[in-house]
Amino acid sequence: MHEISLVRNIFNTLEAEFSSEELATLTAIDLKVGLLSNVEPILMQNAFEAVTTAEQRFQSVKLNVEVIPIEIYCKTCDAYSAIKNYKFVCSICGQPSNNIVKGTELLIHRVHFGAEEQLPASS
C-alpha cells in the first residue's frame, strides 16, 4: 500500500515548508487526486488515519480529498472533454485523443490552520 508513504511524504513536505509553531495549529489538508494518479481516495484516508494515529502531534488533522476527473484536449475541434468510462474520445467530434490535461494530479491543494491561542500578557 503506497498510500502510507504518500501520506508520510505529505507531512515531510509540510514540515519543510512550515515552522513547528505553524504545524502545531494545522487543522486540515486538502488534496486533489486525479483519477489517473494511481491513488485510491479511500485507501489514502485509511493511510492518513494510520499515520496520524502513530504520530501524536497530527491526530487532530483532517484530510479532505477532492477527486479530479479525467479531461482531454482535442486538437481536431479545439475543445476540452471530460472522459467517462476511460474512453479517450472527444465528446464533441468523436475523435480519439491521448492529450490528457486533467486527471493525473496528486497535489496538496490547501492547508488549513486554526487560530493560534492567545498567550496571557505578562505584567
Secondary structure as UniProt FT lines:
FT   HELIX           3..17
FT   HELIX           20..23
FT   TURN            24..25
FT   STRAND          26..34
FT   TURN            35..36
FT   HELIX           41..54
FT   HELIX           56..58
FT   TURN            59..60
FT   STRAND          62..68
FT   STRAND          71..74
FT   TURN            75..78
FT   STRAND          79..82
FT   TURN            85..86
FT   TURN            91..93
FT   STRAND          100..102
FT   STRAND          106..113
//
